[in-house]
Amino acid sequence: MKKYVIVATKGRPAQTRVLLDFLASQDARPDGVYIVGASEADLPDVTSHRLLEFAPVRLLIAPAAGLTIQRNFAIAALLEDAPGEDSGERWFASFFDDDFRPHAAWLLECAALLDAHSQLAGMTGQILADGVKRGGLSESDALPYLTGAQGPDPHWASGAERREVGCAYGCNMAFVDRVLRGCRFDEALPLYGWQEDYDFTSRARAFGAVVYEPSCLGVHLGVRSGRTSGVRFGYSQVANPLYLARKQTMERSRARRFIYRNLLSNLYHSLHQNALFDYRGRLKGNFLALVDIPRGIIHPLRVLEL
């Protein structure tokens, strides 16, 4: 089963090059890697990188910045290279954030899972540590988790048992060929594309179940550079769930929970200055979105005007 990797990146060429080091050290190396930025400055220098000994690395520039746009651009390029539907050869593509650090067995275990269970549409792996909630992790922070010297942190994407999930975690997820021929990321979710993984997983599940696979281990550094502003993110925290509920890829009850939880969290944390997260900016974005609801103009793309 062929294994491909897609990485959408913006403003992080150094972190992306480190990810290529991890891909070169995989027990089962990828058959192709697609790195897509929005400009030349986003792309790492791969000259003489040792991964080139094992797999082609295509450096791509999407027509515009945005996680969903960049991933779709890479999917189109992958479909030009991957085995065709009539070939009978199966393949999958893994989507890694540029600051995700996969365990050496990640691709091997993913291929074994999807090859043995052909009815599956996709999967997501076990997060040993996630810097998103902690203001970011360093490369040295990640190593003890990957070697097993440090036990895993609590996370929704953790546990010893395989199970079906409604959402693959966007920093490390994989989908089989039939999904990628039929689905694209929603480009109405701009910039950071918050909840784009939930939306894509919801549509992918029409092709089969999506599961959490505990043997595919990794650390998400949660690097802060390249993230969207607090105000824009706060607007997305309201606009994106509402948009997904209206297109019926997210349950309305879940969308309401997302909105209420984030609003209350931002309100609580805004009472104190926080050096790591712009909760006051997020709260402002929340209220801008709430004002747009009765005006009938709320939409994820409105963040581009903020």
C-alpha positions in Angstrom: 0.0 0.0 0.0 1.6 3.3 -1.1 2.1 6.0 1.5 2.0 9.7 0.7 2.4 12.7 3.0 1.0 16.2 2.6 2.2 19.2 4.6 0.6 22.6 4.3 2.9 25.2 5.8 3.0 29.0 6.2 6.0 30.9 7.6 7.7 27.8 9.1 10.4 26.5 6.7 12.7 25.5 9.6 10.0 23.5 11.3 9.0 21.9 8.1 12.6 20.8 7.3 12.7 19.1 10.8 9.6 17.2 9.9 11.3 16.0 6.8 14.1 14.6 9.0 11.4 12.6 10.9 10.0 11.3 7.6 13.4 10.2 6.5 13.7 8.2 9.7 10.3 6.4 9.3 10.4 2.6 9.5 8.3 2.6 6.3 9.3 5.6 4.3 6.8 7.6 2.3 6.4 7.0 -1.5 6.1 10.8 -2.0 6.0 14.0 0.0 4.1 17.2 -1.0 5.1 20.4 0.8 2.8 23.3 -0.1 3.2 26.9 0.9 1.7 30.2 -0.2 5.1 31.7 -1.3 8.7 30.6 -1.9 9.6 31.9 1.6 7.3 29.3 3.2 9.2 26.3 1.6 12.2 24.6 3.2 15.5 24.1 1.4 15.6 20.4 0.6 18.8 20.4 -1.4 20.7 17.3 -0.5 18.2 16.3 2.2 18.5 12.6 3.0 14.8 12.0 2.4 15.4 12.4 -1.3 17.3 9.1 -1.3 14.1 7.3 -0.5 11.2 9.5 -1.8 10.4 12.4 -4.2 9.7 15.6 -2.4 7.5 18.1 -4.4 7.6 21.7 -3.3 4.4 23.5 -4.3 3.1 27.1 -4.1 -0.7 27.3 -3.8 -2.6 30.2 -5.4 -3.4 31.7 -2.0 -2.6 31.3 1.6 -5.0 29.1 3.8 -4.8 25.6 5.2 -7.7 24.3 3.2 -6.6 25.9 -0.1 -3.0 24.6 0.3 -4.1 21.1 1.2 -6.5 21.0 -1.8 -3.7 22.2 -4.1 -1.4 19.3 -2.8 -4.2 16.8 -3.3 -4.6 17.8 -6.9 -0.8 17.4 -7.4 -0.9 14.0 -5.6 -3.7 12.7 -7.9 -1.5 13.4 -10.9 1.2 11.1 -9.5 -0.6 8.4 -7.5 -1.9 5.1 -9.0 -5.1 5.6 -10.9 -8.4 4.1 -9.8 -8.2 1.5 -12.5 -4.8 0.3 -11.4 -6.1 -1.7 -8.5 -3.3 -0.4 -6.3 -4.3 1.1 -3.0 -2.8 4.1 -1.3 -3.4 6.7 1.4 -2.3 10.2 2.1 -1.3 11.4 5.6 -1.8 15.1 6.5 0.8 16.3 9.0 1.1 19.8 10.4 4.6 21.2 9.9 5.1 21.1 13.7 4.0 17.5 14.2 6.7 15.0 15.1 5.7 11.4 14.2 7.1 8.4 15.9 9.3 6.3 13.6 6.5 3.7 13.2 3.7 6.1 12.3 3.5 5.4 8.6 4.2 1.7 9.0 1.4 1.3 11.5 -1.0 3.4 9.5 -0.3 1.4 6.4 -0.9 -1.9 8.3 -4.2 -0.6 9.7 -5.6 0.6 6.4 -4.3 -2.4 4.4 -5.9 -4.9 6.9 -9.2 -3.0 7.2 -10.0 -1.9 3.6 -13.5 -0.7 4.7 -11.9 2.2 6.7 -12.0 5.6 5.2 -9.3 7.1 7.4 -7.7 7.4 10.8 -6.0 9.7 13.3 -3.2 8.8 15.7 -2.3 9.1 19.4 -1.2 12.4 20.6 1.5 12.0 23.3 1.7 15.7 24.0 0.1 18.8 22.5 1.7 22.2 22.8 -1.5 24.0 21.6 -2.8 24.2 25.2 0.6 25.0 26.7 1.9 27.8 24.5 4.1 25.4 22.4 6.6 22.7 22.9 10.2 22.7 21.8 11.9 20.0 19.8 13.8 18.8 22.9 10.4 18.7 24.8 9.1 16.2 22.2 11.9 13.7 22.4 11.2 12.1 25.8 7.6 11.5 24.7 8.7 9.9 21.4 11.3 7.7 23.1 8.9 6.6 25.9 11.0 8.2 28.6 8.0 10.5 29.3 4.5 9.1 29.5 1.7 10.6 27.4 -0.2 13.6 28.6 -4.0 13.5 28.9 -5.6 14.2 25.5 -8.9 13.3 23.7 -6.8 11.6 21.1 -5.2 9.1 23.5 -5.8 5.7 25.0 -4.8 2.1 24.4 -7.9 1.0 22.4 -8.8 1.6 18.8 -12.1 3.2 18.4 -14.3 5.0 15.8 -14.2 8.8 16.0 -16.3 11.6 14.5 -13.3 13.8 13.9 -9.7 13.1 12.9 -7.2 15.5 14.5 -5.9 17.7 11.7 -2.3 17.7 12.8 -2.0 13.9 12.1 -4.6 12.1 10.0 -4.7 9.9 7.0 -7.4 9.1 4.4 -7.5 6.4 1.7 -7.5 6.9 -2.0 -11.3 6.7 -2.6 -11.8 9.6 -0.1 -9.3 11.8 -1.7 -10.7 11.3 -5.1 -14.2 12.3 -3.8 -13.5 14.9 -1.1 -11.8 18.3 -0.8 -11.3 20.6 2.2 -13.8 23.4 2.4 -12.1 26.6 1.2 -14.8 28.7 2.8 -12.8 27.9 6.1 -9.9 30.4 5.5 -6.5 30.9 7.1 -6.0 28.5 10.0 -9.2 26.7 8.8 -10.5 26.0 12.4 -12.7 22.8 12.4 -11.7 21.9 8.9 -10.7 18.5 10.1 -14.2 17.9 11.6 -15.9 19.0 8.4 -13.6 16.8 6.2 -14.0 13.8 8.5 -17.7 14.1 8.4 -17.8 13.9 4.7 -15.1 11.2 4.5 -17.3 9.0 6.7 -19.6 8.5 3.7 -16.8 6.3 2.4 -16.3 4.3 5.6 -15.5 4.6 9.3 -12.7 6.8 10.6 -10.8 5.5 13.6 -8.4 6.5 16.3 -5.3 4.3 16.1 -3.2 4.2 19.2 -0.1 2.6 17.5 0.4 5.8 15.4 2.2 8.0 18.0 3.3 11.6 17.8 3.8 14.9 19.4 2.2 18.2 18.2 4.5 21.0 19.1 1.8 23.7 18.7 4.3 26.3 17.4 2.7 29.7 17.8 4.3 31.4 14.8 2.1 31.5 11.7 -1.1 31.4 13.8 -4.0 33.7 13.0 -4.7 36.8 15.3 -6.8 36.5 18.4 -9.7 38.5 17.0 -9.8 36.5 13.8 -9.6 33.2 15.7 -12.4 34.3 18.1 -14.6 35.2 15.1 -13.9 31.7 13.7 -14.8 30.1 17.1 -18.4 31.3 16.4 -18.7 31.5 12.7 -17.1 28.2 11.7 -19.3 25.9 13.9 -22.5 27.7 12.7 -21.4 27.4 9.1 -20.7 23.6 9.5 -24.1 23.1 11.3 -25.9 24.8 8.4 -24.1 22.6 5.9 -24.9 19.6 8.1 -21.4 18.3 8.7 -21.6 19.2 12.4 -24.5 18.5 14.7 -26.2 21.7 15.8 -25.9 20.6 19.5 -22.1 20.2 19.1 -21.9 23.6 17.3 -23.7 25.2 20.2 -21.4 23.5 22.7 -18.3 24.7 20.9 -19.6 28.3 20.8 -20.7 28.4 24.5 -17.6 26.7 25.8 -15.2 29.1 23.9 -17.2 32.2 24.8 -17.2 31.3 28.5 -13.5 30.3 28.4 -12.5 33.5 26.7 -14.6 35.6 29.1 -13.1 33.9 32.1 -9.5 34.2 30.9 -9.9 37.8 29.7 -10.2 38.8 33.4 -6.4 38.4 33.7 -3.7 39.3 31.2 -2.2 36.2 29.6 1.2 36.3 27.9 0.6 33.1 25.9 -2.9 33.5 24.5 -4.8 36.6 23.3 -8.0 35.8 25.1 -9.2 39.4 25.0 -8.8 39.4 21.2 -10.6 36.1 21.0 -13.5 37.5 23.1 -13.7 40.6 20.8 -13.8 38.2 17.8 -16.6 36.2 19.5 -18.7 39.3 20.0 -18.1 40.6 16.5 -19.4 37.2 15.2 -22.4 37.3 17.6 -23.3 40.8 16.3 -23.2 39.5 12.7 -25.7 36.7 13.5 -28.8 38.9 13.6 -27.5 41.0 10.7 -27.5 37.8 8.6 -23.9 38.3 7.5 -22.0 35.8 9.7 -19.7 33.6 7.6 -16.2 32.1 8.1 -14.8 34.3 5.3 -15.6 37.4 7.2 -12.4 37.0 9.2 -10.5 38.2 6.1 -12.1 41.6 6.7 -11.0 41.9 10.3 
